[in-house]
Amino acid sequence: MQQQDPAWPASSGARSTSAVADQAKEIARTGTEQAKQIGQTAKERALREIDLRREQIAGQVERLAGNLERQRTESEEAMPILDLAADGARRLSGALKERSAEDLLRSVGRSPTAVLAGSFALGFLAIRLFKA
């Protein structure tokens, strides 16, 4: 039969395990708070950057729309496609000018696939236009 050492009560193991669990919970809570703060800081920086670039990008998209409209007079076959692309570019330019950075981010969050597809299409058209 084993005797217990009176210096180590039976409940000390449970208390130390509880203390370790409490410390782990505190570390996890602190880590979660820090991650939220980092996320909030990143979001604020992104919004500031979007606001700074929004007007600039809107102007570039507006110029792209004008170039697409000029191209359409040179190509009868491509006229419907160029009209559609120019109209889309003008709508995008208007949205960039009228909407806040937060609105734009929410739009991207709702339909990231559409934003990606639109970005690809605009890039493709811009390359085709500048090659011509």
Backbone as JSON, one array per atom type, in Angstrom:
{
  "sequence": "MQQQDPAWPASSGARSTSAVADQAKEIARTGTEQAKQIGQTAKERALREIDLRREQIAGQVERLAGNLERQRTESEEAMPILDLAADGARRLSGALKERSAEDLLRSVGRSPTAVLAGSFALGFLAIRLFKA",
  "N": [[0.82, -1.16, 0.0], [0.52, 2.2, -0.8], [1.68, 5.16, 0.64], [0.52, 8.5, 1.08], [2.27, 11.5, 0.6], [2.27, 13.93, 3.05], [2.91, 16.54, 2.42], [2.07, 16.93, -0.13], [-0.96, 17.36, -0.94], [-3.86, 15.54, -2.02], [-5.55, 16.99, -3.64], [-3.98, 18.9, -4.91], [-3.0, 18.35, -7.45], [-5.28, 18.58, -9.04], [-5.81, 21.27, -8.65], [-3.55, 22.5, -9.85], [-3.85, 21.66, -12.48], [-6.24, 22.93, -13.09], [-5.39, 25.58, -12.86], [-3.57, 25.73, -14.98], [-5.3, 25.29, -17.11], [-6.9, 27.56, -16.85], [-4.99, 29.53, -17.4], [-4.4, 28.87, -20.05], [-6.87, 29.39, -21.25], [-6.99, 32.16, -20.85], [-4.8, 33.01, -22.37], [-5.69, 32.21, -24.9], [-7.95, 33.87, -25.14], [-6.76, 36.39, -25.09], [-5.18, 36.2, -27.38], [-7.21, 35.96, -29.32], [-8.45, 38.47, -29.07], [-6.31, 40.11, -29.88], [-6.01, 39.24, -32.52], [-8.45, 40.11, -33.59], [-8.1, 42.88, -33.33], [-5.91, 43.27, -35.05], [-7.09, 42.49, -37.45], [-9.09, 44.48, -37.66], [-7.48, 46.76, -37.88], [-6.2, 46.2, -40.3], [-8.4, 46.22, -42.0], [-9.2, 48.9, -41.78], [-6.97, 50.17, -42.89], [-7.1, 49.15, -45.5], [-9.53, 50.26, -46.35], [-8.87, 53.0, -46.3], [-6.89, 53.03, -48.28], [-8.36, 52.19, -50.5], [-10.15, 54.32, -50.71], [-8.32, 56.35, -51.36], [-7.43, 55.52, -53.86], [-9.71, 55.16, -55.38], [-10.96, 57.3, -56.92], [-8.93, 57.75, -58.77], [-8.77, 55.27, -60.11], [-11.36, 55.19, -61.11], [-11.23, 57.26, -62.98], [-9.4, 56.16, -64.78], [-10.83, 53.94, -65.69], [-12.93, 55.26, -66.9], [-11.56, 56.49, -69.02], [-10.84, 54.18, -70.38], [-13.38, 53.35, -71.2], [-13.98, 55.41, -73.0], [-11.98, 54.93, -74.93], [-12.81, 52.41, -75.8], [-15.22, 53.1, -77.0], [-14.28, 54.69, -79.11], [-12.89, 52.74, -80.54], [-14.97, 51.21, -81.46], [-16.01, 52.5, -83.66], [-14.27, 51.81, -85.59], [-14.59, 49.16, -86.13], [-17.01, 47.28, -87.41], [-18.0, 44.67, -86.95], [-17.37, 44.1, -84.32], [-18.81, 45.94, -82.92], [-21.24, 45.62, -81.25], [-20.19, 44.22, -79.03], [-18.17, 45.92, -78.14], [-19.73, 48.16, -77.52], [-21.19, 47.13, -75.37], [-19.1, 46.58, -73.58], [-18.03, 49.16, -73.21], [-20.23, 50.42, -72.04], [-20.43, 48.93, -69.66], [-17.97, 49.62, -68.51], [-18.37, 52.35, -68.09], [-20.46, 52.27, -66.24], [-19.14, 51.0, -64.13], [-17.18, 52.92, -63.56], [-18.84, 55.03, -62.72], [-19.95, 53.84, -60.42], [-17.67, 53.55, -58.86], [-17.06, 56.22, -58.37], [-19.32, 57.12, -57.0], [-19.83, 55.46, -54.8], [-18.94, 54.49, -51.45], [-15.86, 53.32, -49.93], [-16.39, 51.26, -48.13], [-18.89, 50.35, -49.05], [-18.1, 49.36, -51.53], [-16.4, 47.26, -50.73], [-18.26, 45.62, -49.42], [-19.8, 44.89, -51.62], [-17.97, 43.37, -53.07], [-17.68, 41.31, -51.26], [-20.2, 40.14, -51.38], [-20.4, 39.14, -54.01], [-17.85, 37.84, -55.06], [-16.97, 36.35, -57.27], [-18.19, 37.51, -59.49], [-16.96, 40.0, -59.46], [-14.3, 39.27, -59.89], [-14.5, 38.09, -62.43], [-15.4, 40.32, -63.91], [-13.19, 42.02, -63.6], [-11.25, 40.55, -64.92], [-12.32, 40.54, -67.52], [-12.33, 43.31, -68.12], [-9.57, 43.81, -68.02], [-8.67, 42.16, -70.09], [-9.97, 43.37, -72.28], [-8.76, 45.87, -72.18], [-6.09, 45.24, -72.77], [-6.39, 44.22, -75.37], [-7.31, 46.51, -76.63], [-5.17, 48.31, -76.38], [-3.24, 46.99, -77.81], [-4.17, 47.18, -80.36]],
  "CA": [[0.0, 0.0, 0.0], [1.31, 3.4, -0.94], [1.26, 6.25, 1.52], [0.61, 9.82, 0.47], [3.13, 12.47, 1.26], [1.39, 14.98, 3.56], [3.26, 17.82, 1.82], [1.37, 17.0, -1.41], [-2.34, 16.9, -0.79], [-4.44, 14.89, -3.19], [-6.23, 17.96, -4.5], [-3.04, 19.85, -5.52], [-2.94, 18.03, -8.89], [-6.47, 19.16, -9.66], [-5.67, 22.74, -8.65], [-2.56, 22.91, -10.85], [-4.46, 21.44, -13.8], [-7.2, 24.01, -13.25], [-4.63, 26.83, -13.09], [-3.03, 25.66, -16.33], [-6.45, 25.47, -18.01], [-7.27, 28.98, -16.78], [-3.97, 30.28, -18.13], [-4.59, 28.59, -21.48], [-8.05, 30.14, -21.67], [-6.62, 33.57, -20.88], [-3.92, 33.2, -23.53], [-6.54, 32.11, -26.08], [-8.78, 35.06, -25.19], [-5.88, 37.5, -25.47], [-4.84, 35.98, -28.79], [-8.4, 36.28, -30.11], [-8.59, 39.93, -29.07], [-5.26, 40.68, -30.71], [-6.33, 38.93, -33.91], [-9.53, 41.02, -33.97], [-7.51, 44.21, -33.47], [-5.11, 43.25, -36.27], [-8.06, 42.47, -38.55], [-9.71, 45.79, -37.74], [-6.46, 47.67, -38.39], [-6.01, 45.89, -41.72], [-9.6, 46.69, -42.7], [-9.13, 50.36, -41.83], [-5.94, 50.52, -43.88], [-7.63, 48.83, -46.84], [-10.54, 51.27, -46.68], [-8.16, 54.25, -46.62], [-6.23, 52.85, -49.58], [-9.41, 52.17, -51.53], [-10.63, 55.7, -50.88], [-7.29, 57.11, -52.06], [-7.29, 55.05, -55.25], [-11.02, 55.03, -56.02], [-11.13, 58.32, -57.96], [-7.92, 57.5, -59.8], [-9.19, 54.1, -60.89], [-12.58, 55.58, -61.84], [-10.79, 58.03, -64.14], [-8.78, 55.24, -65.74], [-11.91, 53.14, -66.28], [-13.65, 56.19, -67.78], [-10.74, 56.6, -70.23], [-11.0, 52.9, -71.07], [-14.7, 53.38, -71.86], [-13.84, 56.29, -74.16], [-11.19, 54.22, -75.94], [-13.67, 51.36, -76.36], [-16.18, 53.76, -77.91], [-13.54, 55.08, -80.32], [-12.6, 51.5, -81.26], [-16.2, 50.67, -82.05], [-16.22, 53.13, -84.97], [-13.33, 51.2, -86.52], [-14.89, 47.74, -86.35], [-18.46, 47.03, -87.47], [-18.33, 43.35, -86.38], [-17.19, 44.11, -82.86], [-19.55, 47.07, -82.36], [-22.09, 45.29, -80.08], [-19.36, 43.84, -77.89], [-17.51, 47.13, -77.65], [-20.76, 48.97, -76.87], [-21.47, 46.5, -74.08], [-17.93, 46.77, -72.72], [-17.95, 50.59, -72.87], [-21.31, 50.69, -71.09], [-20.02, 48.33, -68.39], [-16.89, 50.42, -67.96], [-18.96, 53.61, -67.61], [-21.2, 51.97, -65.0], [-18.14, 50.74, -63.1], [-16.6, 54.21, -63.22], [-19.83, 55.74, -61.91], [-20.05, 53.2, -59.11], [-16.46, 53.88, -58.1], [-17.14, 57.62, -57.97], [-20.47, 57.38, -56.13], [-19.93, 54.6, -53.62], [-17.84, 54.56, -50.47], [-14.98, 52.16, -49.9], [-17.09, 50.17, -47.42], [-19.9, 49.8, -49.97], [-17.4, 48.55, -52.53], [-15.95, 46.01, -50.1], [-19.44, 44.77, -49.22], [-20.17, 44.35, -52.93], [-17.01, 42.31, -53.37], [-18.0, 40.2, -50.36], [-21.44, 39.47, -51.82], [-20.21, 38.41, -55.26], [-16.44, 37.91, -55.47], [-16.79, 35.75, -58.59], [-18.56, 38.52, -60.49], [-15.9, 41.03, -59.45], [-13.13, 38.67, -60.53], [-14.81, 37.95, -63.86], [-15.41, 41.66, -64.49], [-11.81, 42.5, -63.63], [-10.58, 39.82, -66.0], [-12.86, 41.03, -68.8], [-11.8, 44.65, -68.36], [-8.15, 43.68, -68.31], [-8.55, 41.59, -71.43], [-10.35, 44.41, -73.24], [-7.74, 46.92, -72.17], [-4.93, 44.73, -73.5], [-6.76, 44.18, -76.79], [-7.44, 47.89, -77.1], [-3.85, 48.94, -76.48], [-2.49, 46.3, -78.87], [-4.72, 47.6, -81.67]],
  "C": [[0.87, 1.23, 0.0], [0.77, 4.47, -0.02], [1.43, 7.57, 0.8], [1.52, 10.69, 1.3], [2.25, 13.6, 1.76], [1.71, 16.35, 2.97], [2.54, 18.01, 0.48], [-0.05, 16.49, -1.23], [-2.88, 16.36, -2.11], [-5.06, 15.9, -4.15], [-5.27, 18.91, -5.19], [-2.91, 19.59, -7.02], [-4.12, 18.64, -9.63], [-6.37, 20.67, -9.73], [-4.68, 23.19, -9.71], [-3.08, 22.71, -12.26], [-5.47, 22.55, -14.1], [-6.51, 25.34, -13.54], [-4.07, 26.86, -14.5], [-4.16, 25.88, -17.34], [-6.88, 26.93, -18.03], [-6.27, 29.84, -17.55], [-4.12, 30.09, -19.64], [-5.79, 29.35, -22.02], [-7.74, 31.63, -21.79], [-5.73, 33.89, -22.09], [-4.75, 33.15, -24.82], [-7.41, 33.36, -26.24], [-7.96, 36.26, -25.64], [-5.5, 37.4, -26.94], [-6.01, 36.34, -29.71], [-8.6, 37.79, -30.19], [-7.54, 40.59, -29.97], [-5.52, 40.43, -32.19], [-7.45, 39.84, -34.42], [-8.99, 42.43, -34.2], [-6.68, 44.3, -34.75], [-6.03, 43.27, -37.49], [-8.72, 43.82, -38.75], [-8.74, 46.82, -38.31], [-6.25, 47.45, -39.89], [-7.21, 46.39, -42.53], [-9.57, 48.2, -42.85], [-8.1, 50.83, -42.85], [-6.44, 50.27, -45.3], [-8.66, 49.86, -47.26], [-9.89, 52.6, -47.05], [-7.52, 54.17, -48.0], [-7.24, 52.85, -50.72], [-9.92, 53.58, -51.77], [-9.61, 56.55, -51.63], [-7.25, 56.76, -53.55], [-8.59, 55.08, -56.04], [-11.2, 56.02, -57.16], [-10.15, 58.1, -59.11], [-8.34, 56.34, -60.71], [-10.44, 54.43, -61.69], [-12.21, 56.37, -63.09], [-10.18, 57.14, -65.21], [-9.84, 54.39, -66.43], [-12.73, 54.01, -67.25], [-12.88, 56.36, -69.1], [-10.82, 55.32, -71.06], [-12.32, 52.88, -71.83], [-14.63, 54.27, -73.1], [-13.05, 55.63, -75.29], [-12.0, 53.11, -76.59], [-14.67, 51.96, -77.33], [-15.5, 54.21, -79.2], [-13.22, 53.85, -81.17], [-13.82, 51.01, -82.02], [-16.44, 51.28, -83.42], [-15.31, 52.5, -86.02], [-13.68, 49.77, -86.87], [-16.39, 47.51, -86.26], [-18.83, 45.71, -86.77], [-18.3, 43.37, -84.86], [-18.03, 45.18, -82.17], [-20.43, 46.68, -81.17], [-21.28, 44.94, -78.84], [-18.68, 45.07, -77.29], [-18.5, 48.07, -76.97], [-21.06, 48.44, -75.46], [-20.32, 46.74, -73.1], [-17.8, 48.23, -72.28], [-19.02, 50.96, -71.86], [-20.96, 50.13, -69.71], [-18.92, 49.14, -67.72], [-17.42, 51.74, -67.4], [-19.74, 53.38, -66.3], [-20.23, 51.71, -63.85], [-17.51, 52.05, -62.64], [-17.56, 55.02, -62.34], [-19.96, 55.16, -60.51], [-18.84, 53.53, -58.25], [-16.5, 55.31, -57.58], [-18.21, 57.84, -56.9], [-20.46, 56.6, -54.82], [-18.71, 54.74, -52.73], [-17.02, 53.27, -50.54], [-15.66, 50.98, -49.2], [-18.15, 49.53, -48.29], [-19.23, 48.9, -51.01], [-16.92, 47.23, -51.95], [-17.12, 45.06, -49.84], [-19.87, 44.12, -50.53], [-19.25, 43.19, -53.32], [-17.31, 41.08, -52.51], [-19.24, 39.43, -50.79], [-21.21, 38.65, -53.08], [-18.77, 38.5, -55.75], [-16.19, 37.34, -56.86], [-17.11, 36.76, -59.68], [-17.5, 39.6, -60.58], [-14.67, 40.5, -60.16], [-13.35, 38.56, -62.04], [-14.8, 39.31, -64.55], [-14.02, 42.24, -64.61], [-11.03, 41.84, -64.77], [-11.02, 40.35, -67.36], [-12.32, 42.42, -69.11], [-10.32, 44.63, -68.7], [-7.91, 43.15, -69.71], [-8.88, 42.64, -72.49], [-9.3, 45.51, -73.31], [-6.51, 46.49, -72.94], [-5.23, 44.71, -74.99], [-6.79, 45.59, -77.38], [-6.07, 48.51, -77.31], [-2.95, 48.26, -77.5], [-2.91, 46.79, -80.25], [-4.2, 48.93, -82.14]]
}
